Amino acid sequence: MNIVIDARMVDCSGIGTYIQNILRGISPNLPLIAIGDPEKLKDFPLKDIISCTAPIYSVKEQLILPQIIPACDLFWSPHYNVPLLPIRAKKRLVSIHDVYHMAFFSSLSLAEKAYAKVVLSQAVKRSAGIITCSQFSSQEISRFFPGGREKIAVIPYGIYKKTIERAPESFLLTVGNLKPHKNLLNLVKSLAYLDRDLMIVGKKEGLRTKDLSLFSFLEQHPEISKRVTFTGYVSEKELENLYARAAVYVFPSLYEGFGFPILEAMAAGCPVASSSRASLPEVAGNAASYFDPESPVDIARAIKQILDNESYRQELITKGKEQIALFNWQECYKKHLNYIMLMRI
């Protein structure tokens, strides 16, 4: 069975983690041909690599992909940016992690609205199978694209258990880019009710949309601004170290298809305060202190609940270790393989 996968986003946050693990976990059992940057893909166990560095969401990718995708049994798009022109694949598979662009449609530019609506609808229509990572995302895909409901397989991501020595300090930690739905403004506002510093890890440059109101707020409140640190990109090892040192990991997002950082924090023994929205309760279970993400006061309350109560903090850490046991990459690979094999019938 010849399977070609678009792996151009292998080094992106979130989706990149998914692609990396799919390449490592599936290709040894079902060899994959990957499209992407050969230098970035050279260490993965692949059948072959087809060189392509066309930018995602671009006209160039729509013109080049149909030309370079070879005749194959299955073409797999691990993100919704599927080729719109005919390709030489018997069937298509798409992984749709969330439908943020539809849920926040009014916040998009005209070009973004047109792109998201056309490409997402075609991803659902043209694909024989749709893989998503949570029941929440499955419901959202079905809400916006009812015709895809019967094609969806929910396969949660995994987390690798690591032995990380906990060395807690006093700072709060959050991981995520500066897009508006990440809701960093309300998290920063909650610092007015907390005597703590905040470290924000995530991409700051090169984003199509950025929460400019966050920077405006920090300029107007220098007393809070001096307690906020933007690290930009950090390595996996550096990030593990930050999880191990943070007093509390805080995830204030308004919309997520999954939420890798919650599991990463729990794996490092860091207690979690989380937004009660979208898929986050599904991922964090009973191992987080939840808050209303639109209320800075409630965000502060949930964080204080952890900081001020030692027994509750230890309870969350223990429950976090139990929660991550529910998310296993080996099980994720197995379910992907089973679903792909069913598509052959």
C-alpha positions in Angstrom: 0.0 0.0 0.0 1.6 3.3 -1.1 0.8 6.1 1.2 2.0 9.7 0.6 1.9 12.2 3.5 2.3 16.0 3.3 5.0 16.5 6.0 5.9 20.2 5.3 4.6 21.2 8.7 6.9 18.8 10.6 8.6 21.6 12.6 5.5 23.6 13.4 4.1 23.6 17.0 1.1 21.4 17.7 0.6 19.9 14.2 4.4 19.4 13.9 4.4 17.3 17.1 1.6 15.2 15.6 3.4 14.7 12.3 6.7 13.8 13.9 5.1 11.1 16.0 3.0 9.8 13.1 6.2 9.5 11.0 8.1 7.7 13.8 5.2 5.5 14.8 3.5 4.5 11.6 6.2 4.4 8.9 8.1 1.4 10.4 4.8 -0.6 10.1 3.4 1.0 7.0 6.2 2.8 5.1 5.3 6.3 4.2 6.5 8.6 1.4 6.7 12.1 2.8 6.5 15.4 1.0 8.6 18.2 2.6 12.1 19.5 3.3 14.5 16.6 2.9 16.8 18.1 5.6 14.0 18.2 8.2 12.8 14.7 7.3 16.1 12.9 6.9 16.1 11.3 10.4 12.6 9.8 10.1 12.1 6.1 9.0 10.5 6.9 5.6 10.2 4.9 2.4 11.1 8.0 0.3 11.1 11.8 0.5 9.7 14.1 -2.2 11.2 17.6 -1.9 8.8 20.5 -1.5 9.0 23.7 0.5 6.0 25.5 -0.9 4.4 27.6 1.9 1.3 26.3 3.5 -2.0 28.1 2.7 -0.4 29.4 -0.6 -1.4 29.4 -4.2 2.0 27.8 -4.8 1.2 24.7 -2.8 -2.1 24.3 -4.7 -0.2 24.4 -8.0 2.8 22.3 -7.0 1.3 19.5 -4.9 -0.9 18.0 -7.7 2.2 17.8 -9.9 4.5 16.1 -7.4 2.1 13.7 -5.6 2.9 10.4 -7.3 0.3 7.7 -8.1 -0.6 6.2 -4.8 -3.2 4.3 -2.8 -3.7 7.0 -0.3 -2.7 10.7 0.0 -2.7 11.9 3.6 -3.1 15.6 4.5 -2.2 16.0 8.3 -3.8 19.5 8.2 -6.9 20.8 6.4 -4.9 22.6 3.6 -5.6 19.8 1.1 -4.9 20.0 -2.7 -7.9 21.3 -4.5 -6.9 20.1 -8.0 -7.1 16.4 -9.0 -4.3 14.2 -7.7 -3.1 10.7 -8.6 -4.4 9.1 -5.4 -7.0 6.4 -5.2 -8.2 7.8 -1.9 -7.6 10.8 0.4 -7.3 11.0 4.2 -7.2 14.3 6.1 -6.5 15.0 9.8 -8.5 18.0 11.0 -7.4 19.0 14.5 -10.0 21.8 14.9 -12.2 24.1 12.9 -11.1 27.3 14.6 -11.5 29.3 11.4 -15.2 28.4 11.2 -15.9 28.9 14.9 -14.2 32.4 14.8 -15.2 33.2 11.2 -16.2 36.8 12.0 -12.7 37.6 13.2 -11.0 36.6 9.9 -10.1 38.8 7.0 -12.1 38.4 3.7 -9.2 36.4 2.2 -9.0 34.1 5.3 -12.8 33.6 5.3 -12.8 32.6 1.6 -9.8 30.3 2.0 -11.0 28.6 5.2 -14.6 28.0 3.9 -13.5 26.6 0.5 -10.6 24.5 1.6 -12.1 23.1 4.8 -15.3 22.2 2.9 -13.3 20.5 0.2 -11.2 18.7 2.7 -14.3 17.1 4.2 -16.0 16.4 0.9 -13.0 14.9 -1.0 -11.6 12.8 1.8 -12.6 9.2 2.2 -11.6 9.5 5.9 -11.3 12.2 8.5 -9.2 11.8 11.6 -9.5 14.2 14.5 -8.2 14.3 18.1 -11.1 14.9 20.4 -14.9 14.4 20.7 -15.1 18.2 20.8 -13.5 18.6 17.4 -15.6 15.8 16.0 -18.7 17.6 17.1 -17.4 20.9 15.7 -16.6 19.4 12.3 -20.0 17.8 12.2 -21.6 21.1 13.2 -20.1 23.1 10.4 -19.9 20.2 7.8 -22.7 17.7 8.5 -21.8 15.7 5.4 -18.5 14.6 7.0 -20.1 13.1 10.2 -19.9 9.5 9.1 -16.3 9.7 8.0 -14.8 10.9 11.3 -12.6 8.8 13.5 -11.7 10.3 16.9 -8.1 9.3 17.8 -6.6 11.2 20.8 -2.9 12.2 20.7 -0.4 10.6 23.1 2.2 11.7 25.5 5.5 10.1 26.4 6.1 9.6 30.1 9.5 10.9 31.1 11.3 11.1 34.4 11.7 14.8 35.1 13.0 16.0 38.4 10.6 18.7 39.8 12.3 21.9 41.0 9.4 24.3 41.5 9.9 28.1 41.6 7.4 30.9 42.0 6.6 31.8 38.3 3.5 30.9 36.3 3.9 29.3 32.9 1.8 29.3 29.7 2.7 27.9 26.3 1.1 29.1 23.1 1.4 31.6 20.3 0.0 35.1 20.4 -3.1 34.5 18.4 -6.3 36.1 19.9 -8.0 32.8 20.7 -5.1 31.8 23.0 -6.6 34.5 25.3 -3.3 35.6 26.8 -4.7 39.1 27.4 -7.1 37.9 30.1 -4.3 35.8 31.6 -2.0 38.8 31.8 -4.9 40.8 33.3 -5.3 38.2 36.1 -1.8 39.2 37.3 -3.4 42.3 38.8 -4.8 39.8 41.4 -1.7 37.7 41.8 1.7 38.3 43.3 3.5 36.2 40.6 5.5 36.5 37.4 4.3 35.0 34.2 6.5 33.3 31.5 4.9 33.0 28.0 6.5 30.5 25.7 5.6 30.5 22.1 5.9 32.0 18.7 5.7 35.8 18.6 6.9 36.6 15.1 5.5 35.7 11.7 1.9 35.1 12.7 -0.9 36.1 10.3 -3.0 37.2 13.3 -1.7 38.5 16.5 -3.3 39.8 19.7 -2.2 43.4 19.5 -4.5 44.3 22.4 -2.1 42.3 24.6 0.8 44.6 23.8 -1.3 47.7 24.2 -2.4 46.6 27.6 1.2 45.9 28.7 2.3 49.4 27.5 -0.5 50.9 29.6 0.3 48.8 32.7 4.1 48.9 33.2 3.8 47.4 36.7 2.3 44.3 35.2 4.5 44.4 32.1 7.7 44.0 34.1 6.4 40.7 35.5 5.7 39.2 32.1 8.5 37.4 30.1 8.2 36.4 26.5 10.7 33.6 25.7 9.9 33.1 22.0 10.8 29.6 20.7 12.5 27.3 23.1 13.9 23.8 22.6 12.1 20.7 23.8 14.6 20.2 26.5 14.3 23.9 27.6 10.5 23.5 27.7 10.7 20.4 29.9 12.9 22.4 32.3 10.3 25.2 32.4 7.5 22.8 33.1 9.5 21.3 35.9 10.3 24.7 37.5 6.9 26.4 37.1 4.7 26.8 40.2 1.5 26.4 38.0 0.9 25.8 34.3 -2.0 27.9 33.1 -3.9 27.3 29.8 -6.4 30.1 29.2 -7.4 29.3 25.6 -10.9 29.9 24.3 -10.7 27.3 21.6 -8.5 24.2 21.2 -8.9 20.9 19.3 -6.7 19.2 21.9 -4.2 20.9 24.1 -0.8 19.2 24.1 0.7 21.5 26.8 -1.7 20.3 29.5 -0.4 16.8 29.1 3.2 18.0 28.9 2.8 19.9 32.1 1.2 17.0 33.9 4.0 14.7 32.7 6.5 17.0 34.4 4.6 17.0 37.6 3.4 20.6 37.2 -0.1 21.4 38.6 -2.5 22.7 35.9 -5.1 25.6 35.9 -7.1 25.4 32.7 -9.8 27.1 30.8 -13.1 25.3 31.0 -13.8 25.7 27.2 -13.6 23.5 24.1 -11.7 20.2 24.4 -9.6 21.2 27.4 -11.9 19.4 30.1 -11.8 16.4 27.8 -8.0 16.4 27.9 -7.4 17.4 31.5 -10.2 15.4 33.1 -10.4 15.9 36.9 -6.7 16.8 37.1 -7.0 20.6 36.7 -8.3 23.7 38.5 -10.8 25.1 36.0 -11.7 28.7 35.3 -13.9 30.9 33.1 -11.3 32.1 30.5 -13.2 35.4 29.9 -12.8 36.4 33.6 -9.4 37.6 34.8 -10.7 37.4 38.4 -11.8 33.7 37.9 -8.4 32.9 36.3 -6.7 34.3 39.4 -9.0 32.4 41.7 -8.2 29.0 40.0 -4.4 29.8 40.2 -4.7 30.9 43.9 -6.6 27.7 44.7 -3.4 25.8 43.7 -0.9 28.1 45.1 -2.6 28.5 48.5 -3.6 24.9 49.2 -0.7 22.4 49.4 -2.9 19.3 49.7 -5.0 20.4 46.6 -1.8 21.1 44.7 -0.4 17.6 45.5 -3.8 16.1 44.6 -3.7 17.7 41.1 -0.1 16.5 40.5 -1.1 12.9 41.5 -4.3 13.1 39.3 -2.2 14.5 36.5 0.1 11.5 36.5 -3.1 9.3 36.3 -4.6 11.4 33.5 -1.6 11.2 31.1 -1.9 7.4 31.3 -5.0 7.7 29.2 -3.1 9.3 26.3 -0.6 6.8 24.8 1.2 7.3 21.5 1.4 3.5 20.9 -2.4 3.3 21.1 -2.6 6.3 18.9 -0.5 4.7 16.2 -2.5 1.4 16.5 -5.8 3.3 15.9 -4.4 5.2 13.0 -3.1 2.0 11.4 -6.4 0.2 11.9 -8.4 3.1 10.4 -6.1 3.3 7.4 -6.4 -0.4 6.8 -10.2 -0.1 7.0 -10.0 2.5 4.3 -8.5 -0.1 1.9 -11.8 -2.1 1.9 
